[in-house]
Amino acid sequence: MSLKIYNISKRVSPFTPPSTEGDFISNTSKVFNESKIDVRVFLPRYGYISERKYILREVIRLKEISVNIDKEETISSVKSAFIPDSRVQVYFNIFPEFYKEITKQVTSNYQQPKNSNVFNTYLMYTFAALNTLERLYWQPDVILCYNWHSALIPILLKTVLKDNEWFANTKVVSVLSTDESFYSFPEDSLKKFNIENCKDIVDPASLLQKSLSCSDAVIRLNSKKDDKLSTLLKKKNIAEVLSSKKEHNKIFDINTSNNNIEFWGPIAKELYEFLDSL
């Protein structure tokens, strides 16, 4: 039986501007889908993503996805669409209060966010991405979490949710794009989402170290663009974590943004074999 794979990301081509992360997800997922592998994607429905253009549909069982914010239940919803020219299912988290203000410029900007709402947005989608699974009655074998935006997920799965049987057999993989800097969430935002003991993850190095430590594997996406992660990855504590992963530490060279099957086919095959080995 083939793996069930769940990508939790804030960029997916062509819904968001081109990026190493978004192109990797879109193209490997298309290859998986052609091979009848069950791969799905979770993405915020930013204000600029057209529901009409991409034909977003309501999913009855996903109309009310609850997330606890400031000790109160906040209700978002999820709609479904497909990556164009494929049957790869994408779940869009709908919560206009947060996502409407996220513009193409914000999702294209690799600099540290200055608007606190951006942090709240990605914390919202972190929790909604996990809460959606039980409502779907779908248990992925592998969850891939991309860059700092979803870095809390490995930590949550190995701490707060470690006794949740729904995730008992799920492996979690951290995926880092080397052309993207790694940031962390402000303490007040973390507490807003009821993450109380957070002083050890409020700076980027500490968050990255803990996230990688809680991950079953690590993937790095190298591109021709500027390497913005090398300094952080060379820090002793982080380098030791990467070294401890041994064969579960994988690097892919992503030197193109096109959707050429001749390029992406071998990468998708190598990715699947890596995930299947966990």
Sine and cosine of phi, psi and omega as CSV:
sin_phi,cos_phi,sin_psi,cos_psi,sin_omega,cos_omega
0.00,0.00,0.71,-0.71,-0.05,-1.00
-0.97,0.23,0.34,-0.94,0.00,-1.00
-0.93,0.37,0.48,-0.88,0.20,-0.98
-0.97,-0.25,0.85,-0.53,-0.18,-0.98
-0.87,-0.50,0.74,-0.68,-0.06,-1.00
-0.83,-0.55,0.91,-0.41,0.05,-1.00
-1.00,-0.09,0.84,-0.55,0.07,-1.00
-0.93,-0.37,0.95,-0.32,-0.18,-0.98
-0.59,-0.81,0.34,-0.94,0.07,-1.00
-0.97,-0.25,-0.03,1.00,0.07,-1.00
-0.67,-0.74,0.79,-0.62,0.08,-1.00
-0.60,-0.80,0.84,-0.54,0.03,-1.00
-0.96,0.27,0.62,-0.78,0.05,1.00
-0.99,-0.13,0.22,0.98,-0.05,-1.00
-0.92,0.38,-0.50,0.87,0.01,-1.00
-0.85,-0.52,0.26,-0.97,0.00,-1.00
-0.84,0.54,0.47,-0.88,-0.04,-1.00
-0.81,0.59,0.62,-0.78,0.02,-1.00
-0.34,-0.94,0.34,-0.94,0.04,-1.00
-0.85,0.53,-0.75,0.67,0.00,-1.00
-0.88,0.48,-0.78,0.63,-0.07,-1.00
-0.90,0.43,-0.63,0.78,0.02,-1.00
-0.94,0.35,-0.63,0.78,0.01,-1.00
-0.87,0.48,-0.75,0.66,-0.02,-1.00
-0.89,0.45,-0.77,0.64,-0.07,-1.00
-0.87,0.50,-0.75,0.67,-0.11,-0.99
-0.97,0.23,-0.64,0.77,0.05,-1.00
-0.93,0.37,-0.58,0.81,0.01,-1.00
-0.91,0.42,-0.63,0.78,0.04,-1.00
-0.88,0.47,-0.66,0.75,0.02,-1.00
-0.90,0.43,-0.70,0.71,0.04,-1.00
-0.85,0.53,-0.71,0.71,-0.05,-1.00
-0.88,0.47,-0.63,0.78,0.04,-1.00
-0.89,0.45,-0.44,0.90,0.01,-1.00
-1.00,-0.08,0.24,0.97,0.04,-1.00
0.90,0.43,0.47,0.88,0.08,-1.00
-1.00,0.00,0.73,-0.68,-0.04,-1.00
-0.98,0.18,0.99,-0.13,0.01,-1.00
-0.86,-0.51,0.71,-0.71,-0.01,-1.00
-0.70,-0.71,0.32,-0.95,-0.11,-0.99
-0.74,-0.67,0.60,-0.80,0.08,-1.00
-0.87,-0.49,0.76,-0.65,-0.12,-0.99
-0.55,-0.84,0.64,-0.77,0.14,-0.99
-0.90,0.43,0.60,-0.80,0.09,-1.00
-1.00,0.00,1.00,0.01,0.01,-1.00
-0.91,0.42,0.36,-0.93,-0.06,-1.00
-0.87,0.50,-0.44,0.90,-0.06,-1.00
-1.00,0.02,-0.08,1.00,0.01,-1.00
-0.99,0.12,0.88,-0.48,-0.09,-1.00
-0.98,0.18,0.87,-0.49,0.05,-1.00
-0.91,0.41,-0.55,0.83,-0.02,-1.00
-0.95,0.30,-0.71,0.71,-0.04,-1.00
-0.87,0.48,-0.70,0.72,-0.08,-1.00
-0.99,-0.15,0.07,1.00,0.08,-1.00
0.81,0.59,0.89,0.45,0.08,-1.00
-0.97,0.25,0.75,-0.67,-0.04,-1.00
-0.89,-0.46,0.55,-0.83,0.07,-1.00
-0.95,0.32,0.57,-0.82,0.11,-0.99
-0.88,-0.47,0.92,-0.40,-0.17,-0.99
-0.80,0.60,-0.73,0.68,-0.06,-1.00
-0.95,0.30,-0.14,0.99,-0.02,-1.00
-0.93,-0.37,0.33,0.94,-0.05,-1.00
-0.96,0.28,-0.36,0.93,-0.01,-1.00
-0.70,-0.71,0.99,-0.13,0.06,-1.00
-0.96,-0.27,0.91,-0.42,-0.11,-0.99
-1.00,0.00,0.70,-0.71,0.10,-1.00
-0.73,-0.68,0.73,-0.68,-0.03,-1.00
-0.99,0.11,0.90,-0.43,0.02,-1.00
-0.79,-0.61,0.79,-0.61,-0.04,-1.00
0.80,0.60,0.64,0.77,0.06,-1.00
0.90,0.43,0.35,0.94,0.09,-1.00
-0.78,-0.62,0.53,-0.85,0.02,-1.00
-0.97,0.25,0.85,-0.52,0.05,-1.00
-0.94,-0.35,0.76,-0.65,-0.09,-1.00
-0.98,-0.21,0.84,-0.54,0.19,-0.98
-0.91,-0.42,-0.06,-1.00,0.05,-1.00
-0.64,-0.77,0.12,-0.99,-0.01,-1.00
-0.72,-0.70,0.74,-0.68,0.13,-0.99
-0.91,-0.42,0.31,-0.95,-0.11,-0.99
-0.84,-0.54,0.57,-0.82,0.11,-0.99
-0.49,-0.87,-0.03,-1.00,0.04,-1.00
-0.88,-0.48,0.54,-0.84,0.21,-0.98
-0.87,0.49,0.79,-0.62,-0.05,-1.00
-0.77,0.64,0.61,-0.79,0.00,-1.00
0.90,0.43,0.49,0.87,0.04,-1.00
-0.39,-0.92,0.04,-1.00,0.14,-0.99
-0.90,-0.43,0.48,0.88,0.06,-1.00
-0.98,0.20,0.86,-0.50,-0.09,-1.00
-0.99,0.11,0.75,-0.66,0.04,-1.00
-0.89,-0.46,0.79,-0.61,0.06,-1.00
-0.99,-0.16,0.86,-0.51,-0.01,-1.00
-0.98,-0.17,0.87,-0.50,0.06,-1.00
-0.98,0.19,0.82,-0.57,-0.06,-1.00
-0.97,-0.23,0.90,-0.44,0.09,-1.00
-0.37,-0.93,0.99,0.12,-0.15,-0.99
-0.82,0.58,-0.55,0.84,-0.04,-1.00
-0.83,0.56,-0.53,0.85,0.03,-1.00
-0.98,-0.18,-0.78,0.62,-0.24,-0.97
-0.98,0.22,-0.43,0.90,-0.09,-1.00
-0.86,0.51,-0.56,0.83,-0.06,-1.00
-0.99,0.14,-0.15,0.99,-0.01,-1.00
-0.99,0.15,0.95,-0.32,-0.07,-1.00
-1.00,-0.06,0.14,-0.99,0.09,-1.00
-0.85,0.52,-0.59,0.81,0.00,-1.00
-0.89,0.46,-0.64,0.77,0.00,-1.00
-0.92,0.40,-0.71,0.71,-0.03,-1.00
-0.96,0.26,-0.25,0.97,0.08,-1.00
-1.00,-0.04,-0.29,0.96,-0.08,-1.00
-1.00,0.07,0.86,-0.51,-0.03,-1.00
-1.00,-0.07,0.17,0.99,0.02,-1.00
-1.00,0.09,0.28,-0.96,-0.01,-1.00
-0.90,0.43,0.76,-0.64,0.00,-1.00
-0.88,0.47,0.60,-0.80,0.06,-1.00
-0.97,-0.25,-0.34,0.94,0.00,-1.00
-1.00,0.00,0.85,-0.53,-0.04,-1.00
-0.88,0.48,-0.41,0.91,0.01,-1.00
-0.89,0.46,-0.48,0.88,0.03,-1.00
-0.91,0.43,-0.66,0.75,0.04,-1.00
-0.90,0.44,-0.70,0.72,0.02,-1.00
-0.88,0.47,-0.60,0.80,0.02,-1.00
-0.85,0.52,-0.74,0.67,-0.09,-1.00
-0.98,0.20,-0.40,0.92,0.16,-0.99
-0.95,0.32,-0.64,0.77,0.04,-1.00
-0.85,0.52,-0.75,0.66,-0.06,-1.00
-0.95,0.32,-0.45,0.89,0.08,-1.00
-0.86,0.50,-0.78,0.63,-0.03,-1.00
-0.95,0.30,-0.64,0.77,0.00,-1.00
-0.90,0.44,-0.59,0.80,0.00,-1.00
-0.88,0.47,-0.62,0.79,0.01,-1.00
-0.98,0.19,-0.66,0.75,-0.02,-1.00
-0.91,0.41,-0.46,0.89,-0.01,-1.00
-0.90,0.43,-0.55,0.84,-0.13,-0.99
-0.88,0.48,-0.70,0.72,-0.01,-1.00
-0.92,0.39,-0.55,0.83,0.04,-1.00
-0.94,0.34,-0.44,0.90,0.03,-1.00
-0.99,0.15,-0.28,0.96,-0.16,-0.99
0.85,0.53,0.67,0.74,-0.04,-1.00
-0.77,-0.64,0.83,-0.55,-0.02,-1.00
-0.93,-0.37,0.97,-0.25,0.01,-1.00
-0.95,0.33,0.51,-0.86,0.10,-0.99
-0.98,0.19,-0.54,0.84,-0.04,-1.00
-0.67,-0.74,0.73,-0.69,0.14,-0.99
-0.93,-0.37,0.81,-0.58,0.07,-1.00
-0.97,-0.23,0.83,-0.56,-0.05,-1.00
-0.92,-0.40,0.80,-0.61,-0.18,-0.98
-0.96,-0.28,0.84,-0.54,0.15,-0.99
0.85,0.53,-0.27,-0.96,-0.16,-0.99
-0.94,0.33,-0.42,0.91,-0.08,-1.00
-0.88,0.48,-0.55,0.83,0.00,-1.00
-0.88,-0.47,0.39,0.92,-0.06,-1.00
-0.93,0.38,-0.32,0.95,0.02,-1.00
-0.96,0.28,-0.37,0.93,-0.13,-0.99
-0.88,0.47,-0.73,0.68,0.06,-1.00
-0.86,0.52,-0.59,0.81,0.00,-1.00
-0.92,0.39,-0.71,0.71,0.01,-1.00
-0.88,0.47,-0.66,0.75,-0.05,-1.00
-0.93,0.38,-0.47,0.88,-0.04,-1.00
-0.99,-0.15,-0.01,1.00,0.01,-1.00
-0.80,-0.60,-0.99,0.10,-0.08,-1.00
-0.85,0.53,-0.61,0.79,-0.10,-0.99
-0.96,-0.26,0.24,0.97,-0.10,-0.99
-0.90,0.43,-0.40,0.92,0.01,-1.00
-0.98,-0.18,0.08,1.00,0.03,-1.00
-0.98,0.18,0.92,-0.40,-0.09,-1.00
-0.89,0.46,-0.39,0.92,-0.02,-1.00
-0.87,0.49,-0.53,0.85,-0.06,-1.00
-0.96,-0.28,0.19,0.98,-0.13,-0.99
-0.86,0.52,-0.58,0.81,-0.07,-1.00
-0.95,-0.32,0.26,0.96,-0.05,-1.00
-1.00,-0.08,0.76,-0.65,0.12,-0.99
-1.00,-0.03,0.55,-0.84,-0.01,-1.00
-0.84,-0.54,0.73,-0.68,-0.08,-1.00
-0.84,-0.55,0.78,-0.63,0.10,-1.00
-1.00,0.02,0.77,-0.64,0.02,-1.00
-0.89,-0.45,0.82,-0.57,-0.05,-1.00
-0.88,-0.47,0.78,-0.62,0.13,-0.99
-1.00,-0.01,0.85,-0.52,-0.08,-1.00
-0.94,0.35,-0.25,0.97,0.03,-1.00
-1.00,0.01,0.17,0.99,-0.01,-1.00
-0.81,-0.58,0.78,-0.63,0.05,-1.00
-0.92,0.39,0.39,-0.92,-0.02,-1.00
-0.94,-0.34,0.83,-0.55,-0.02,-1.00
-0.89,-0.46,-0.01,-1.00,0.02,-1.00
-0.73,-0.68,0.12,-0.99,-0.03,-1.00
-0.99,-0.12,0.63,-0.77,0.05,-1.00
-0.89,0.46,0.50,-0.87,-0.03,-1.00
-0.87,0.50,-0.63,0.78,-0.03,-1.00
-0.92,0.39,-0.56,0.83,0.06,-1.00
-0.93,0.37,-0.66,0.75,0.02,-1.00
-0.88,0.47,-0.67,0.74,0.00,-1.00
-0.93,0.37,-0.51,0.86,0.06,-1.00
-0.86,0.50,-0.52,0.86,0.03,-1.00
-0.98,-0.19,0.41,0.91,0.14,-0.99
0.90,0.44,0.51,0.86,0.15,-0.99
-0.99,-0.17,1.00,-0.08,-0.19,-0.98
-0.99,0.15,-0.75,0.66,-0.06,-1.00
-1.00,0.04,0.98,0.22,-0.18,-0.98
-0.85,-0.52,0.11,0.99,-0.06,-1.00
-0.90,0.44,-0.38,0.92,-0.03,-1.00
-1.00,0.04,0.08,1.00,0.01,-1.00
-0.72,-0.69,0.30,0.95,-0.08,-1.00
-1.00,0.03,-0.10,0.99,0.14,-0.99
-0.91,-0.41,0.45,-0.89,-0.13,-0.99
-0.83,0.56,-0.69,0.72,-0.05,-1.00
-0.89,0.45,-0.67,0.75,-0.01,-1.00
-0.93,0.37,-0.67,0.74,0.03,-1.00
-0.89,0.45,-0.70,0.71,-0.01,-1.00
-0.90,0.44,-0.71,0.70,0.00,-1.00
-0.86,0.51,-0.73,0.69,-0.04,-1.00
-0.93,0.37,-0.63,0.77,0.00,-1.00
-0.90,0.45,-0.70,0.72,0.02,-1.00
-0.92,0.39,-0.61,0.79,0.02,-1.00
-0.88,0.47,-0.58,0.82,-0.03,-1.00
-1.00,0.08,-0.09,1.00,-0.02,-1.00
-1.00,0.02,0.55,-0.84,0.06,-1.00
-0.98,0.19,-0.35,0.94,0.03,-1.00
-0.34,-0.94,0.25,-0.97,0.00,-1.00
-0.74,-0.67,0.69,-0.73,0.09,-1.00
-0.84,-0.54,0.70,-0.71,0.11,-0.99
-0.90,-0.44,0.73,-0.69,0.03,-1.00
-0.97,-0.24,0.97,-0.25,0.02,-1.00
-1.00,0.01,0.70,-0.71,0.06,-1.00
-0.77,-0.63,0.06,-1.00,0.01,-1.00
-0.97,0.24,-0.16,0.99,-0.03,-1.00
-0.96,0.26,0.09,-1.00,-0.02,-1.00
-0.84,0.55,0.69,-0.73,0.07,-1.00
-0.99,0.12,0.94,-0.34,-0.04,-1.00
-0.97,-0.23,0.09,1.00,-0.06,-1.00
-0.93,-0.37,-0.26,0.96,-0.19,-0.98
-0.84,0.54,-0.67,0.74,-0.02,-1.00
-0.89,0.47,-0.69,0.73,-0.01,-1.00
-0.93,0.38,-0.66,0.75,-0.04,-1.00
-0.94,0.35,-0.33,0.94,0.01,-1.00
-1.00,0.09,-0.17,0.99,0.05,-1.00
-0.86,0.52,0.66,-0.75,-0.17,-0.99
-0.80,0.61,-0.77,0.64,-0.08,-1.00
-0.90,0.44,-0.62,0.78,0.00,-1.00
-0.96,0.30,-0.66,0.75,0.03,-1.00
-0.87,0.49,-0.60,0.80,0.02,-1.00
-0.92,0.40,-0.62,0.78,0.03,-1.00
-0.90,0.43,-0.72,0.70,0.01,-1.00
-0.87,0.50,-0.67,0.74,0.01,-1.00
-0.89,0.45,-0.59,0.81,-0.03,-1.00
-0.93,0.37,-0.34,0.94,0.00,-1.00
-0.96,0.28,-0.35,0.94,0.05,-1.00
0.77,0.63,-0.88,-0.47,-0.06,-1.00
-0.95,0.30,-0.10,1.00,0.04,-1.00
-0.99,-0.13,0.48,0.88,0.05,-1.00
-0.79,-0.61,0.95,-0.30,-0.20,-0.98
-0.86,-0.51,0.61,-0.79,0.05,-1.00
-0.85,-0.52,0.75,-0.66,0.10,-0.99
-0.90,-0.44,0.72,-0.69,0.09,-1.00
-1.00,-0.03,0.91,-0.42,-0.04,-1.00
-0.93,-0.37,0.99,-0.11,-0.10,-1.00
-0.93,-0.37,0.37,0.93,0.03,-1.00
-0.51,-0.86,0.46,-0.89,0.06,-1.00
-0.92,-0.40,0.16,0.99,0.00,-1.00
-1.00,0.07,0.13,-0.99,-0.05,-1.00
-0.96,-0.29,0.55,0.83,-0.01,-1.00
-0.92,0.40,0.88,-0.47,-0.05,-1.00
-0.88,0.47,-0.48,0.88,0.00,-1.00
-0.92,0.39,-0.47,0.88,0.05,-1.00
-0.99,0.11,-0.74,0.68,-0.14,-0.99
-0.99,0.15,-0.42,0.91,-0.01,-1.00
-0.84,0.54,-0.80,0.60,0.02,-1.00
-0.90,0.44,-0.57,0.82,0.03,-1.00
-0.91,0.41,-0.70,0.72,0.02,-1.00
-0.88,0.47,-0.66,0.75,0.02,-1.00
-0.88,0.47,-0.71,0.70,0.00,-1.00
-0.91,0.41,-0.63,0.78,0.04,-1.00
-0.89,0.45,-0.71,0.70,-0.02,-1.00
-0.89,0.46,-0.69,0.73,0.00,-1.00
-0.88,0.47,-0.62,0.78,0.03,-1.00
-0.90,0.44,-0.74,0.67,-0.01,-1.00
-0.91,0.42,-0.60,0.80,-0.02,-1.00
-0.94,0.35,-0.33,0.94,-0.03,-1.00
-0.99,0.10,-0.17,0.99,-0.09,-1.00
-0.95,0.31,0.00,0.00,0.00,0.00
